[in-house]
Amino acid sequence: MHYYDVSPLVVPANQVGEIRIRPRFEHASFPAPELLEIMVCPNDGLTGGEDGQGLSWDNARLEPLEWHLQDDGVLVVKYFFAGEQEFNIRVCISKQDNPQYKLMRSFRVYSLEEDLLSLRPFKGDFHIHTNQSDGKECPCYVAARYRQEGFDFAAISDHRLLEPSLQAAEYWGHLGLDFRLYPGEEVHSPDNPVHIINFGSSFSVNALYRADEAAYRAAVAKRLEEIPREVPGLNYFPVAASEWVFDQIRAGGGLAVFCHPYWYGARNVLSYGLVDAMFKRRRFDALELIGGFFRHQPRSNNFQVVRWCEESAKGNRFPVVGLSDSHGTDLFPLSNTSAANNEGMSSVESRSADLLGWYYTIVFARQNAVPEICSAIRSHNCVAVSHLTGERPEIFGDFRQVRYASFLCREYFPILRHYCQEAGSVMLDYLAGDESLAETIRTLDQRVAAFRNHCFPECR
């Protein structure tokens, strides 16, 4: 539970900004002003005067700042937030009857240049399976569980099927929620082992090749004639077929994602020659850098990260995303144990399944909508996040976006998840048959949007 509301959490760089810190509970209230000492530390060491002149770099140090305590208990601080960086506002609390007593409170804010300041961070996943392919739960249930986990958007992407994503989007869409569900599918074109996510397209690419496989093969054959054979001994049909899929996804306004190139079972699912050709030609929009692998399978994501670093070093830059490849949201630990072992224990209690919420993408976009999300990812305004339960988050992308996302993963998304959990839980009850909860869902959903607006300045 967070004890304080900090507003805004993000401020314009190189301007004087005002931060309001409101205690949410009586036991968190600030004492009289004479018992407070308030300083600020620019984390990156850049400081400057209010006129924007005299900016200087120094080792991180505490500086005084202007502040006052309002009658309603809200602490208001003013400071010139130099550059783009994180700031630590440190509040030292003393006691009148105990001069030795010191209690430290730390409040973090982040300053951004206008281009990134005008965008909003949205947490999403668009590699998700349901019982309409090889997952476990129905699409509408999975969607509600993702809201419960703190997601701003999701796209179900069942194997060879767009319809499950549309089913979930239609069911929840009539409530007019802040939580958005988009079209998605995992595309498996004939004679092509490459797995591709179609996010946001207006039509199903799987349905396209099923409707006329002869036309698909003719189009792939034509493309195959145009591709130089640069990897000796490689069958280039999957390369041409994948590029046909990428083009169809983009034609529908979607994002084409090259999935888990280093996925392995008894052997690597894709030959390394095929992976090399895919990276060399780089016709996809984004790489699924991390996702889909359990704790005992660290190799795949590790290899993908290293390969991305090497490709970037060679000048072959492309956006990366984190996607869960979840095949179930719930795990029932006692479902496979004997009666003798679980006597007196509940066999209906579940926990979140592995992969749910482990891997995701943070997108910095103007709106939570398919065109803006796709544009943001193509512009590298996104990061891939690996955050396994009980472990620290690891964030991948361009350094500027990673620094900002690191701040958000500590200071913003955990609180956002608190509000999303409330809304998602009631969504599940609504799905279970209590349709009287529709207005309650809307009210709780509005609290999520209100918290987001509370943290960021108005979009210009």
Secondary structure by P-SEA (a helix, b strand, c coil): cccccccccccccccbbbbbbbbccccccccccccbbbbbbccccccccccccccccccbbbbbbbbbbccccbbbbbbbcccbbbbbbbbbbbbcccccbbbbbbbbbbbbccccccbbbbbbbcccccccccccccaaaaaaaaaaacccbbbbbccccaaaaaaaaaaaccccccbbbbbbbbbbcccccbbbbbccccccaaaaaaacaaaaaaaaaaaaaacccccccccaaaaaaaaaaaaaaaaacbbbbbcccccccccccccaaaaaaaaaaccccccccccccccccaaaaaaaaaaaaaaaaacbbbbbbbbcccccccccccccccccccccccccccccccccccbbbbbbcccccaaaaaaaaaaccbbbbbbcccbbbbbbccaaaaaaaaaaacccaaaaaaaaaaaaaaaaaaaaccccaaaaaaaaaaaaaaaaaaaccccc
